[in-house]
Amino acid sequence: PRRRVVTNALASRVDAAWAVLHTVPDPEVPAVSVCDLGIVREVIEHDDGLEIVLTPTYSGCPATEAIEHDVLAAIENAGLGRARATLRRAPAWTSDWISDEGRDKLKAYGIAPPAHLTPEQASTTAVPIKLFGRMAGERIACPRCASERTERLSAFGSTACKALYRCMACREPFEHFKPI
């Protein structure tokens, strides 16, 4: 494989690693990076190399191995030296970790992003986890035409973390990234 050398314009190996990791696409939703999704939690420099701390979107996520492989390959291809990945399952990943840029990219890709709580709301608002069904009054806007006249067709889309919807205005199907 070709190696890409990161210039010393970046302040450190950690900064360079973050820049590289922002280019690693999620294998299930390639429009967003693993950083956009909040899966990469930390990059730590040790004497023997970099440690990339990952939190999977859920503990049974089948893409976890692919993400680990792609992250380590990107670091190696960037010429940043030895690296290892560590999976951190606590605290559990939450859809609130998806960046604003990631939410915009999901919408542009045709996936309705999950609702977002600010850190202040998250610390003071008890939100029940609902794997099926909407919360009362919750509207999922169509990512194509922005209409809130939508209906859920299936609790599961192409992956377990998404549900399948249809817009009643433009009649287009779309997926909704479930809030967790």
C-alpha positions as CSV (number, residue, x, y, z in Angstrom):
1,P,0.0,0.0,0.0
2,R,1.1,3.6,-0.6
3,R,2.1,5.6,2.4
4,R,1.0,9.1,2.8
5,V,3.3,11.3,4.8
6,V,1.7,14.0,6.9
7,T,3.7,17.3,6.7
8,N,5.0,18.9,9.9
9,A,2.5,21.7,9.4
10,L,0.5,19.9,12.0
11,A,1.6,20.5,15.6
12,S,1.9,16.9,16.8
13,R,1.4,13.3,16.0
14,V,-1.9,13.4,17.9
15,D,-3.1,16.4,15.9
16,A,-2.0,14.6,12.7
17,A,-3.9,11.4,13.8
18,W,-7.1,13.4,14.5
19,A,-6.8,14.9,11.0
20,V,-6.4,11.5,9.4
21,L,-9.2,10.0,11.5
22,H,-11.6,12.6,10.2
23,T,-11.1,11.1,6.8
24,V,-12.0,7.5,7.8
25,P,-15.5,6.8,6.6
26,D,-18.0,4.8,8.7
27,P,-18.3,1.4,6.8
28,E,-22.1,1.4,7.1
29,V,-22.7,5.1,6.4
30,P,-19.7,6.2,4.3
31,A,-21.0,9.8,4.0
32,V,-19.8,10.4,7.6
33,S,-16.5,9.8,9.3
34,V,-15.9,7.8,12.4
35,C,-15.1,11.1,14.1
36,D,-18.4,12.7,12.8
37,L,-20.2,9.9,14.6
38,G,-18.3,10.3,17.8
39,I,-16.9,6.8,17.7
40,V,-13.3,8.1,18.1
41,R,-13.1,9.2,21.7
42,E,-9.4,9.9,22.3
43,V,-6.0,9.8,20.6
44,I,-3.3,9.2,23.2
45,E,0.4,9.3,22.5
46,H,2.5,6.7,24.3
47,D,6.3,6.0,24.1
48,D,5.5,2.9,22.0
49,G,3.0,4.5,19.6
50,L,-0.5,6.0,19.4
51,E,-3.6,4.6,21.1
52,I,-6.9,5.2,19.4
53,V,-9.8,4.9,21.8
54,L,-13.0,3.8,20.1
55,T,-16.6,3.5,21.4
56,P,-18.8,1.4,19.2
57,T,-22.3,2.7,18.5
58,Y,-23.6,-0.4,20.3
59,S,-21.8,-3.4,21.8
60,G,-23.0,-5.8,19.1
61,C,-22.2,-3.5,16.2
62,P,-20.9,-5.7,13.3
63,A,-18.9,-2.9,11.9
64,T,-16.7,-2.6,15.0
65,E,-13.9,-4.8,13.5
66,A,-14.0,-3.0,10.2
67,I,-13.8,0.4,11.9
68,E,-10.8,-0.8,14.0
69,H,-9.1,-2.1,10.9
70,D,-9.8,1.1,8.9
71,V,-8.6,3.4,11.7
72,L,-5.3,1.5,12.2
73,A,-4.7,1.3,8.4
74,A,-5.3,5.0,8.0
75,I,-2.8,5.8,10.8
76,E,-0.2,3.5,9.2
77,N,-0.8,4.8,5.7
78,A,-0.3,8.3,7.0
79,G,3.1,7.4,8.3
80,L,2.3,8.1,11.9
81,G,4.0,5.0,13.3
82,R,2.7,2.3,15.5
83,A,-0.8,2.4,16.7
84,R,-3.3,0.3,18.6
85,A,-7.0,0.5,19.1
86,T,-8.7,0.2,22.4
87,L,-12.5,-0.3,22.7
88,R,-14.1,1.7,25.4
89,R,-17.7,0.6,26.1
90,A,-18.4,2.8,29.1
91,P,-19.7,5.3,29.0
92,A,-21.9,3.9,26.2
93,W,-22.1,5.7,22.9
94,T,-25.0,8.1,22.5
95,S,-26.3,9.7,19.3
96,D,-25.7,13.0,21.0
97,W,-22.0,12.4,20.2
98,I,-22.7,12.9,16.5
99,S,-21.2,16.2,15.5
100,D,-23.3,19.0,14.0
101,E,-21.3,18.4,10.8
102,G,-22.1,14.7,11.0
103,R,-25.8,15.5,11.3
104,D,-25.6,17.7,8.2
105,K,-23.8,15.0,6.3
106,L,-26.4,12.4,7.3
107,K,-29.2,14.6,6.1
108,A,-27.4,15.4,2.8
109,Y,-26.9,11.6,2.3
110,G,-30.7,11.0,2.7
111,I,-30.7,9.8,6.3
112,A,-32.7,11.8,8.9
113,P,-30.4,12.5,11.8
114,P,-31.5,11.8,15.3
115,A,-32.8,14.5,17.6
116,H,-30.0,16.2,19.5
117,L,-29.9,17.2,23.2
118,T,-27.5,19.9,24.2
119,P,-25.1,19.0,27.0
120,E,-27.3,21.1,29.3
121,Q,-30.5,19.3,28.3
122,A,-28.8,15.9,28.5
123,S,-27.7,16.6,32.1
124,T,-31.2,17.7,33.3
125,T,-33.6,15.8,31.0
126,A,-34.6,12.2,31.5
127,V,-35.3,10.7,28.1
128,P,-36.6,7.1,28.0
129,I,-34.9,4.8,25.6
130,K,-37.4,3.8,23.0
131,L,-36.3,1.2,20.5
132,F,-39.7,1.0,18.9
133,G,-42.3,3.7,18.3
134,R,-42.0,7.5,18.4
135,M,-42.3,9.6,21.5
136,A,-45.6,11.5,21.6
137,G,-45.6,14.4,19.2
138,E,-42.2,13.5,17.7
139,R,-41.9,14.2,14.0
140,I,-39.2,12.9,11.8
141,A,-38.6,15.3,8.9
142,C,-37.9,14.0,5.5
143,P,-34.2,14.7,4.6
144,R,-35.2,15.4,1.0
145,C,-38.1,17.8,1.2
146,A,-38.2,18.6,4.9
147,S,-41.9,17.6,5.3
148,E,-42.9,16.2,8.7
149,R,-45.7,14.2,7.1
150,T,-43.8,10.9,7.4
151,E,-44.6,7.3,8.5
152,R,-42.4,4.6,9.8
153,L,-42.4,1.5,7.6
154,S,-40.1,-0.7,9.7
155,A,-38.3,-0.4,13.1
156,F,-35.2,-1.5,11.3
157,G,-33.5,-0.2,8.2
158,S,-30.4,-1.4,6.5
159,T,-28.7,-1.6,9.9
160,A,-30.1,-2.1,13.4
161,C,-29.3,1.6,14.3
162,K,-31.6,2.9,11.6
163,A,-35.4,2.7,11.0
164,L,-37.1,2.9,7.6
165,Y,-39.6,5.7,6.9
166,R,-41.5,7.1,4.0
167,C,-42.4,10.7,3.3
168,M,-46.1,11.2,2.5
169,A,-45.4,14.5,0.7
170,C,-42.7,13.4,-1.8
171,R,-43.4,9.7,-1.4
172,E,-39.6,8.9,-1.1
173,P,-38.4,6.3,1.4
174,F,-35.6,7.3,3.8
175,E,-33.8,6.0,6.8
176,H,-33.8,7.6,10.2
177,F,-30.7,7.2,12.5
178,K,-32.2,6.2,15.8
179,P,-31.5,8.3,18.9
180,I,-29.8,6.3,21.6
